[in-house]
């Protein structure tokens, strides 16, 4: 691109826009102009434009009107899951590059349409799996690329909260979100696992979902929820994923589980040369990695603290900012985004297979989804 600034349109001005995307994009300064804001609740778009928009920013209630603005280069799709595919495909067809919030779509059929649209239009498409941008994630990925773990044949994807049920927005609305804890936070842990393993060839999935604690709102960090509203989606999901090369992944995702030591957006990896496990505060980019192996007839462990990981990244560079920066840099420099749409598509395939397995009680073959 030869433009002095990348002009951005934001579709969906709810909580995730104000929590992550708008503050992160605003930190890019003169690199970007936040020029268009759309939400079906106009007051939310008005608020976003007033706080983050350019002086000439335009507010819309219909996203198709925003897409008609030929000056907008990039669109951030930050709407409920049910509308990700339609809006993304329309935006790509309108000549925009697109970052879509996770998950890519509510099923693999819709996700595939998004991948095909990106290929057909030649526009860039990425999905907001920001946990790849953490310092501990980068560190562990480099170790794996250097062969430190050897062949990774077993992994655990951790996405477990003790009591962390989101009580705002449409998180408890199955029709709009497609599911509960699995599609919300399980998707992050699964994406991180597949990326670190560099393995995107799942074969089969077996899974279970539970709604066991939806009438027990005590102690929730986001405030008590209404049990009547928290009835249509799962509070927990667990899966067993078999890859084509024989590797296996176990996935645990829960908004509310009776455990003492929850882990969220973290991974455990077991390889032929060593193992690795993530600890610490992942959301604050303060996670660390513990490696384990054996040498000289001794079992060895090595802990890498956050301050020693990727020193070129400053502590104030939160993962939302890093995600935004690398995305806009990819657009400007005509490079592949860090999260490729084909990778996010595989995540959606596995999520869909797990839900289907939980419903049928049977193992689901990935090649039978379509």
Secondary structure, DSSP 8 states (H G I E B T S, - for coil): ---SSEEEEEE--SHHIIIIIHHHHHTTGGGEEEEEEE-SSHHHHHHHHHHH--TT-EEESSHHHHHT-TT--EEEE-S-GGGHHHHHHHHHHTT-EEEEESSS-SSHHHHHHHHHHHHHHT--EEEE-GGGGSHHHHHHHHHHHTTSS-SEEEEEEEEE-SB----STTTT-HHHHSSSHIIIIIHHHHHHHHHHHT---EEEEEEEEE--STT--TT-TT----TTTTTSS-SEEEEEEEETTS-EEEEEEESB---SS--EEEEEEEESS-EEEEEEETTTTEEEEEEEEEETTEEEEEEE-GGGS-TTS-TT--HHHHHHHHHHHHHHTT---SS-HHHHHHHHHHHHHHHHHHHHSS-EEGGG--
